[in-house]
Amino acid sequence: MRTAVRLPDQAEKWEIRFTEAEGGSYFRSERASHPYTPRQEVDIPSGAKEALDRVCGVRHLEQIFIIPWAVRSTGMLAQKVISPNSVLALGDHAVGLWTEKPEPGVKITIPLEMVAAIEDVTILLYGRLSFVPFGDRLTIRYNTVARREMEPALLAFRKRLAGSAHPLPPVEPDVVAPPFKWTVILRDPLVRLEESLPVVYSFASVQGRSRDKAARRQLLAMNPYELVYVCDPTESTEPYGVDSFVVPRSRITKVEIREDQLEVTSNGADISISMAKPLREAAVKWMGSGAA
C-alpha cells in the first residue's frame, strides 16, 4: 500500500456530509474560537478521555487536544463537510481521535509502533497534521493560533517514536548557510528534536514554473533520530508557513530516487516526497553512508 502526499482537504471517514438543514440541526451552540489543551478534565467532552485512555494511554491532560467543530470545504467543487467536535490524544501507546458525531466514540487509532511519519502543513491560520502509518492516516485540521499549545505534546510524541540514536554523516565542507527564515528553522525543534542535537542539512531554492510563481525553498535535515524535510507551502501561494515530513530514522528501511520524488519506505509505508535534486541526492548519500 502506498501512502503519499494527498490532495488538499479531502473528506475524512469520520466527517459528516454538510447540508444547510443538517448543519443547523447538528450544531446550535456557540463554538470555541480555536483548538485548545484542556486545563481540567471537565473541559473534555464526556466519555472522550476514558475512551482514548483505554486505547492510547493518556497520563496527562497535556497529551489531549480538543478541536471544536467546523464546516469546511473539501476543495472538490462546492462540497463541504462538517468536522465534528473532536479530541486528539497523543498517548504513550498510540495516537487516537475521538469524535462526538454522528455517534460519540474513537474513530481511528494508530499504535506507536505502526507510525511511519508525521506530516505537518501550516499556512497562515490553517494547520493540517497527519500521522502516517501503513494504511489509513489520522489527520486533523486546526487553527494555528493553537500551535504553541500543541507543540509540547507533539514533541514528546516524536521522542517516543524516535528509537535509538544513529551517527551522522560528515558535514559537507562547502555547505552554504540558508536565508534567515531557514536558519531559524534549523535551530527549531521541528528539525533538531532537541536544541542540543547536531544536524546535517542540504538547502535548495527551486524557481517557480512561471514568472508570477515565487521560488520555493526546501530544506532537508538529519538529526541522530530523524530525517526531516521542510519546504515553503505547496498548496498556496502564501509564503507564510511550511510543509514538513518527519520520519524516524530507526523505521526507515529504504530511500531511493524516482524521477523528482524521494521515495522513503518507513515502517512498511511507502512515502513519496517531491523535492529538489540536490536534496534527493543528499538523502540517498546520507542513508547509504552507514549513518542509518
C-alpha positions in Angstrom: 0.0 0.0 0.0 1.4 3.4 -1.0 1.0 6.3 1.4 1.7 9.6 -0.4 1.1 13.3 -0.2 -2.7 13.6 -0.6 -4.9 16.0 -2.4 -5.7 19.0 -0.2 -8.6 18.7 2.2 -10.3 15.6 1.1 -13.1 14.5 3.4 -12.2 12.1 6.3 -14.2 9.0 7.0 -15.4 10.4 10.3 -16.6 13.7 8.9 -20.2 14.4 8.1 -21.7 15.4 4.8 -22.9 19.0 5.0 -26.4 20.3 4.1 -27.9 23.5 5.4 -30.5 21.7 7.3 -28.1 19.1 8.7 -25.6 21.7 9.7 -28.1 23.6 11.7 -29.6 20.5 13.4 -26.2 19.1 14.5 -24.8 22.2 16.0 -26.6 25.0 17.7 -24.2 26.0 20.5 -21.5 28.7 20.1 -18.2 27.2 19.2 -14.8 28.0 20.7 -12.5 30.2 18.6 -9.7 27.6 18.1 -8.5 24.3 19.4 -7.0 24.0 22.9 -5.4 21.8 25.5 -7.9 21.3 28.4 -7.0 22.8 31.8 -9.2 20.3 33.7 -11.0 17.1 32.9 -14.4 18.8 32.9 -13.3 20.7 29.8 -13.1 17.4 27.9 -16.3 16.1 26.1 -18.0 13.4 28.2 -16.5 9.9 27.7 -13.7 11.1 25.4 -10.8 10.9 27.9 -11.8 7.5 29.2 -12.2 6.0 25.7 -8.9 7.4 24.5 -7.0 6.4 27.6 -8.0 2.8 27.1 -6.5 2.6 23.6 -3.8 5.3 23.7 -2.5 5.5 27.2 -3.2 9.1 28.3 -1.4 10.1 31.6 -1.6 13.9 31.4 -4.1 16.5 30.1 -1.2 18.0 28.0 -1.5 14.9 25.8 -5.0 15.9 24.8 -6.0 18.4 22.1 -9.7 19.5 21.8 -10.8 20.6 18.3 -14.1 22.4 18.1 -16.5 21.6 15.2 -16.1 23.3 11.9 -17.6 23.4 8.5 -15.0 23.3 5.8 -14.6 23.0 2.0 -13.0 19.8 0.7 -11.7 21.6 -2.4 -14.0 19.3 -4.6 -16.3 21.7 -6.4 -18.6 23.3 -3.8 -18.6 20.3 -1.5 -18.5 21.0 2.2 -18.2 18.6 5.2 -18.9 19.0 8.9 -15.9 18.2 11.1 -17.5 17.3 14.4 -16.2 18.2 17.9 -13.1 16.1 18.2 -10.4 15.1 20.7 -6.9 14.1 19.7 -4.8 12.0 22.1 -1.0 11.8 21.7 -0.8 8.9 24.1 2.1 6.8 25.5 1.0 3.8 23.3 -0.9 5.3 20.4 -2.3 8.4 18.7 -6.1 8.4 18.5 -9.1 10.6 17.5 -12.5 10.6 19.3 -15.4 12.5 17.7 -18.8 13.5 19.1 -20.8 12.9 16.0 -22.5 11.1 14.3 -22.0 8.8 17.4 -19.6 9.5 20.2 -16.5 7.3 20.1 -12.9 6.7 19.0 -12.9 6.7 15.2 -9.2 5.8 14.5 -6.1 4.8 16.5 -2.6 4.2 15.3 -0.3 2.3 17.7 3.0 3.9 18.3 4.9 1.0 16.7 2.8 1.5 13.5 3.6 5.2 12.9 5.8 5.7 9.9 6.0 9.5 9.6 4.4 12.8 10.7 3.3 15.2 8.0 2.5 18.8 9.1 1.2 21.7 7.0 0.8 25.3 8.2 -0.3 28.2 6.0 -1.2 31.4 7.9 -4.0 30.3 10.3 -4.6 26.9 8.6 -2.9 23.8 10.0 -3.2 20.2 9.0 -1.4 17.5 11.0 -1.2 13.9 9.8 0.1 10.7 11.4 1.1 8.3 8.6 1.0 4.5 9.1 0.9 1.6 6.7 -2.8 2.1 5.9 -5.2 4.9 6.8 -3.7 8.0 8.3 -5.1 10.1 11.1 -5.5 13.8 10.1 -6.7 16.8 12.0 -7.2 20.4 10.8 -6.8 23.2 13.3 -6.3 27.0 13.7 -2.5 27.6 14.0 -3.2 30.1 16.8 -3.3 26.9 18.9 0.1 25.6 17.6 2.1 26.7 20.6 -0.2 24.7 23.0 0.1 21.6 20.9 3.9 21.7 20.5 5.0 20.2 23.8 2.8 17.1 23.4 3.8 16.7 19.7 7.5 17.0 20.6 7.1 14.4 23.4 5.3 12.1 20.9 8.1 12.4 18.4 10.6 11.4 21.1 8.6 8.3 21.9 8.8 7.4 18.2 12.5 8.2 17.8 14.1 4.9 18.8 17.9 4.7 19.2 20.3 7.5 18.1 22.3 6.9 14.8 25.6 8.5 13.8 25.5 11.5 11.4 27.4 11.5 8.1 30.3 14.1 7.9 29.3 17.7 7.4 30.0 18.9 3.8 32.8 21.5 4.0 31.2 23.7 1.3 27.6 23.8 2.8 26.1 27.3 2.5 24.0 28.8 5.2 20.4 29.3 4.1 18.4 32.6 4.3 17.3 33.9 7.7 13.9 32.1 7.9 15.6 28.8 7.2 18.5 29.4 9.6 15.8 29.9 12.3 14.1 26.7 11.3 17.4 24.9 11.5 17.5 25.8 15.2 13.9 24.8 15.8 12.7 21.5 17.5 11.0 20.8 14.2 14.4 20.0 12.8 16.6 19.2 15.8 14.1 17.5 18.1 16.2 18.8 20.9 18.1 22.1 21.0 21.5 20.4 21.7 21.3 17.8 18.9 23.6 18.1 15.9 22.2 18.2 12.4 23.4 17.9 8.8 21.4 19.6 6.1 21.0 20.5 2.5 19.1 23.6 1.2 17.7 24.4 -2.2 15.7 27.2 -3.8 13.6 26.0 -6.8 12.5 28.6 -9.3 8.7 28.8 -9.9 7.4 27.4 -13.1 6.2 30.8 -14.3 7.2 34.4 -13.7 4.5 35.0 -11.2 5.4 32.0 -9.2 7.8 32.6 -6.3 10.8 30.4 -5.8 10.1 27.5 -3.4 12.7 27.0 -0.7 13.4 23.5 0.6 15.4 22.1 3.5 16.4 18.5 4.1 17.9 17.8 7.5 19.0 14.8 9.5 19.5 14.6 13.3 20.6 11.5 15.1 16.9 10.3 15.3 15.0 11.7 12.3 15.1 12.6 8.7 13.2 15.9 8.3 12.0 17.7 5.2 10.7 21.3 5.3 9.6 23.5 2.5 7.5 26.5 1.6 3.8 25.8 1.3 2.9 23.7 -1.7 -0.9 24.2 -1.6 -0.9 28.0 -1.5 1.0 31.0 -3.0 1.2 32.4 0.5 4.9 32.2 1.8 3.8 32.3 5.5 4.0 28.7 6.7 5.8 25.5 6.0 5.1 21.9 4.9 7.1 19.2 6.7 7.7 15.5 6.9 9.3 13.9 10.0 10.5 10.3 9.6 12.1 8.4 12.4 15.4 7.0 11.1 15.1 3.8 13.1 11.9 3.0 11.0 13.5 3.7 7.5 14.3 0.6 5.5 14.8 2.2 2.1 15.5 5.5 0.5 15.7 5.9 -3.3 15.1 8.5 -6.1 12.3 8.1 -8.6 12.1 11.0 -11.1 11.6 14.1 -9.0 10.5 12.2 -5.9 12.3 10.9 -2.9 10.8 7.5 -2.1 11.1 6.6 1.6 10.0 3.3 3.0 9.3 3.6 6.7 7.7 1.0 8.8 6.2 -0.6 5.7 4.7 2.6 4.3 6.0 4.0 1.1 6.1 7.8 1.2 6.7 9.9 -1.9 8.1 13.4 -1.3 8.7 15.9 -4.2 12.0 17.7 -3.6 14.9 19.3 -5.4 17.6 17.1 -7.0 20.4 18.1 -4.5 18.2 17.2 -1.6 17.2 13.8 -3.1 20.9 13.0 -3.7 21.8 14.2 -0.2 19.2 11.8 1.4 20.4 8.8 -0.5 24.1 9.7 0.3 23.3 10.1 4.0 21.3 7.0 4.3 23.9 5.0 2.4 26.9 6.3 4.3 26.5 4.0 7.3 24.8 6.8 9.2 21.4 4.9 9.4 
